[in-house]
Amino acid sequence: ASATTSAFTIVVGAASQMSVNAGNTQTATVNTAVATAPSVLVRDANNNPVAGVQVTFAIVSGGGSLVDPVATTDANGVAALGSWTLGTTAGANSISASSTGLTSVTFTATGTAASATQLVIVTQPGDTLVNTTIPTFVVEARDGNGNLDTNFTGSVTVEIFSGTGGLTGTLVVSAVAGVATFSNVQADTDQTGLILRTISGVLSPASADPINIAP
């Protein structure tokens, strides 16, 4: 004879744990949304998913913004953030997910620079003698938020923006990881207040501080 089991109902316990469900350790361009909206999984002590639990997402570091930061777990115990837009500075970003009585969860993401739009002189040239090498100056290719574009390998040219005479030496340098270093530039005319300018295609140029070229 076969045995018959009476119907029974599994009762889900109270929420006791919360963990990452999706969307951790992503990378995206600064000031853009990560591809996968972060979500958490809420379960009871027996690892059953718990529905109806309110979860609040909040920015911890890096700036940026969140869309629909308060979510409620569904039948699968999952609560998802609407979207996460990273801050404007390249580097680490993080947010938290919290719910009353549960240990909070942290999500991290890395913001990368957008394509370069401008040149910035980070080490200025200095005074020197005529036909003598101008002290090394360094130029960076940066995006619109001021982040170094390490993917930029274009050519950068130095020219006279304000002054007389001409320049000799290595006047065109290929950037390495977004950085162009000029270490072999000379001015052939003595003058006061020579201003050099660096240019590269459609990027906004950068003018240096005035320097003096002694006889």
C-alpha positions, -999 to +999 in steps of 0.1 A: +000+000+000+012+035-007+014+062+019-003+095+013+012+127+027-012+155+036-006+189+020+015+213+040+026+249+037+062+261+039+063+293+061+091+317+053+108+331+083+117+367+090+144+383+070+178+376+086+205+381+059+211+402+028+237+396+001+248+409-033+226+395-060+241+413-090+259+445-101+291+445-079+326+454-091+317+470-124+336+495-145+321+524-164+330+558-179+328+586-154+294+603-152+276+574-168+255+546-154+269+511-148+256+484-171+239+463-144+218+480-117+229+467-083+205+444-066+205+424-033+190+391-022+172+390+012+167+356+028+155+340+061+176+319+084+169+288+062+180+306+030+144+311+018+139+343-002+118+369+017+094+392-002+082+426+009+114+439+026+123+475+020+159+482+010+176+516+007+206+522-015+228+552-008+261+567-021+291+561+001+320+575-020+328+588-054+298+610-059+274+603-087+236+597-084+210+570-079+176+565-095+149+549-074+171+542-044+143+527-023+132+492-034+111+464-021+121+427-025+100+407-049+088+371-046+124+360-053+137+381-024+155+405-048+155+443-045+171+463-073+183+498-076+169+518-105+203+528-118+237+540-106+255+568-123+292+571-113+308+604-102+329+627-124+363+618-110+380+587-123+386+560-096+367+542-069+330+546-063+308+528-038+272+526-026+255+507+002+223+488+005+207+487+039+175+474+056+163+475+092+178+447+112+201+434+085+238+438+079+243+463+051+259+454+018+285+474-002+288+476-040+319+490-056+326+503-092+355+519-110+350+551-130+373+555-160+381+587-179+361+597-210+379+605-242+403+635-240+389+669-249+416+692-237+453+696-230+466+707-196+502+717-188+509+700-155+546+710-153+554+744-166+584+754-187+610+777-171+634+805-179+666+797-199+692+811-223+688+816-260+694+783-279+695+764-247+670+737-237+640+750-220+634+731-187+612+700-193+575+707-194+547+681-193+513+681-209+483+658-201+453+649-223+422+651-201+385+646-205+359+673-199+359+665-161+397+669-158+405+632-157+437+619-174+428+599-206+454+571-204+442+558-237+453+589-256+484+584-277+481+612-301+508+637-312+512+669-292+529+700-308+545+729-291+545+763-307+550+800-299+517+816-289+531+850-279+567+861-286+593+864-313+617+841-332+613+804-335+616+771-317+640+743-324+644+708-311+617+681-307+585+701-312+561+671-317+558+644-291+536+613-291+517+610-258+523+579-237+492+570-216+479+605-221+511+623-211+534+642-235+569+653-222+589+680-239+625+678-229+643+691-260+629+725-270+650+757-275+641+793-284+663+810-308+656+846-298+662+863-264+630+879-251+608+885-220+574+869-216+576+842-242+544+821-241+544+786-255+512+767-265+506+730-270+481+717-295+467+684-307+440+681-333+406+689-320+416+690-283+414+724-266+450+738-266+469+747-234+491+778-230+520+779-207+530+805-181+553+832-196+591+825-195+621+846-202+649+838-227+682+855-218+709+863-244 
